[in-house]
């Protein structure tokens, strides 16, 4: 499937489009302030609509870079990552520290690759970040192992997959 980025799509009941700062109050009310939703995201629940506006400001200013990154299943050299958000928020004085136990980052190497492939289907962590490194050997083999681990966890396609 060819990824084409965010395009406007309108039906009688739905409008899909780029997010804007004007969307922040609705997003805050319906999910950004909901702890049941946010426990599965990279952010803690927002304490005010201003928190949501600050996040959406980053998206509005850096939309092309963020949208392009979201189109890639595997990170490419020109992609941005969570550090953009973190450092943007630090520079603006809006950063909140998240507890260490929330997520786990795997820098794929020989010694932790078996743990990664075991931890995905067992859902050991709330969220994981998977990075290859200069020390990652046999990338294609390890990539397939990660795909297989996700297939074990999620054997059925979701309703939105082709």
C-alpha positions as CSV (number, residue, x, y, z in Angstrom):
1,X,0.0,0.0,0.0
2,X,1.4,3.4,-0.9
3,X,1.3,5.9,1.9
4,X,0.1,9.4,0.8
5,X,0.0,11.3,4.0
6,X,-2.9,13.3,5.4
7,X,-5.5,14.1,2.8
8,X,-8.9,15.6,3.4
9,X,-11.7,13.1,3.3
10,X,-15.4,14.1,3.9
11,X,-18.5,11.9,4.1
12,X,-21.9,12.7,5.4
13,X,-20.9,11.8,9.0
14,X,-17.1,12.2,9.0
15,X,-14.4,14.7,8.2
16,X,-10.7,13.6,8.2
17,X,-8.2,16.4,7.9
18,X,-5.1,17.9,9.5
19,X,-5.4,18.8,13.1
20,X,-5.3,22.4,14.0
21,X,-5.0,24.4,17.3
22,X,-8.8,25.0,17.0
23,X,-9.3,21.2,17.6
24,X,-7.6,21.4,21.0
25,X,-10.7,22.0,23.2
26,X,-12.5,19.0,21.6
27,X,-9.5,16.8,21.8
28,X,-8.9,17.8,25.4
29,X,-12.5,17.1,26.4
30,X,-12.8,13.7,24.7
31,X,-9.4,12.0,25.1
32,X,-6.4,14.1,26.0
33,X,-7.7,14.6,29.6
34,X,-9.0,11.0,29.9
35,X,-6.6,8.8,32.0
36,X,-8.2,5.7,30.5
37,X,-7.1,6.8,27.0
38,X,-3.8,8.4,27.9
39,X,-2.5,5.3,29.7
40,X,-1.9,3.9,26.1
41,X,-0.2,7.1,24.7
42,X,3.2,8.7,25.0
43,X,1.7,11.5,27.1
44,X,0.2,11.8,30.6
45,X,-3.3,13.1,30.7
46,X,-3.5,16.8,30.0
47,X,-4.4,19.0,33.0
48,X,-5.8,21.8,30.9
49,X,-6.9,22.6,27.4
50,X,-3.7,24.8,27.3
51,X,-1.6,21.6,27.5
52,X,-3.4,20.2,24.4
53,X,-3.0,23.5,22.5
54,X,0.7,23.5,23.2
55,X,1.0,20.0,21.7
56,X,-1.1,20.9,18.7
57,X,1.0,24.0,18.2
58,X,4.0,21.7,17.6
59,X,1.9,19.6,15.1
60,X,0.8,22.7,13.3
61,X,4.3,24.1,13.0
62,X,6.0,20.9,12.1
63,X,3.2,19.1,10.3
64,X,5.1,17.9,7.2
65,X,7.9,16.4,9.2
66,X,5.6,14.7,11.7
67,X,3.2,13.5,9.0
68,X,6.0,12.1,6.9
69,X,7.4,10.3,9.9
70,X,4.0,8.7,10.7
71,X,3.9,7.2,7.2
72,X,7.0,5.0,7.7
73,X,6.6,1.6,9.4
74,X,10.3,1.7,10.2
75,X,12.2,4.8,11.0
76,X,14.3,6.4,8.3
77,X,17.2,8.8,8.6
78,X,15.2,11.9,8.0
79,X,12.4,11.1,10.4
80,X,11.8,12.9,13.7
81,X,11.1,11.1,16.9
82,X,9.8,11.7,20.4
83,X,12.8,13.8,21.2
84,X,11.4,16.6,19.0
85,X,8.4,16.8,21.2
86,X,10.4,16.5,24.4
87,X,13.0,19.2,23.6
88,X,10.3,21.5,22.1
89,X,8.4,21.2,25.4
90,X,11.6,21.6,27.5
91,X,12.5,24.8,25.5
92,X,9.0,26.2,26.0
93,X,8.9,25.2,29.7
94,X,6.1,22.8,29.3
95,X,7.7,19.4,29.9
96,X,6.3,17.0,32.5
97,X,8.5,14.0,33.5
98,X,6.9,10.6,33.0
99,X,7.6,7.7,35.3
100,X,10.4,5.4,34.0
101,X,8.3,2.3,34.3
102,X,5.8,3.5,31.7
103,X,7.7,2.4,28.6
104,X,10.8,0.4,27.6
105,X,13.2,1.2,24.8
106,X,15.0,-1.6,23.0
107,X,18.2,-0.8,21.1
108,X,18.3,-4.0,19.2
109,X,21.5,-6.0,19.8
110,X,22.3,-9.7,20.1
111,X,21.9,-9.8,23.8
112,X,18.4,-8.2,24.0
113,X,16.8,-9.4,20.8
114,X,15.4,-12.6,22.4
115,X,13.9,-10.5,25.2
116,X,12.2,-8.2,22.7
117,X,10.7,-11.1,20.7
118,X,9.4,-12.6,24.0
119,X,8.2,-9.3,25.5
120,X,6.0,-8.2,22.6
121,X,3.5,-11.1,22.7
122,X,3.6,-11.2,26.5
123,X,2.8,-7.5,26.6
124,X,5.4,-7.0,29.4
125,X,5.5,-3.2,28.9
126,X,2.8,-0.6,28.4
127,X,4.6,0.8,25.4
128,X,7.9,0.0,23.7
129,X,10.2,1.8,21.3
130,X,12.3,-0.3,19.0
131,X,15.5,1.1,17.5
132,X,18.1,-0.5,15.4
133,X,21.7,0.7,16.0
134,X,25.1,0.5,14.3
135,X,25.6,-2.7,16.3
136,X,22.4,-4.4,15.1
137,X,23.5,-7.4,13.0
138,X,21.3,-9.4,10.6
139,X,18.8,-6.5,10.4
140,X,16.4,-8.3,8.0
141,X,16.3,-11.4,10.2
142,X,15.7,-9.4,13.3
143,X,13.1,-7.3,11.6
144,X,11.2,-10.5,10.6
145,X,11.4,-11.8,14.1
146,X,9.8,-8.5,15.4
147,X,7.1,-8.8,12.8
148,X,6.5,-12.4,13.8
149,X,6.3,-11.4,17.5
150,X,3.6,-8.8,16.6
151,X,1.8,-11.4,14.5
152,X,1.7,-13.7,17.5
153,X,0.2,-11.0,19.6
154,X,-2.2,-9.7,16.9
155,X,-2.9,-12.6,14.6
156,X,-6.1,-11.1,13.1
157,X,-6.1,-8.0,11.0
158,X,-7.9,-5.0,12.5
159,X,-11.0,-3.7,10.8
160,X,-9.1,-0.8,9.3
161,X,-6.4,-2.8,7.6
162,X,-6.5,-3.8,4.0
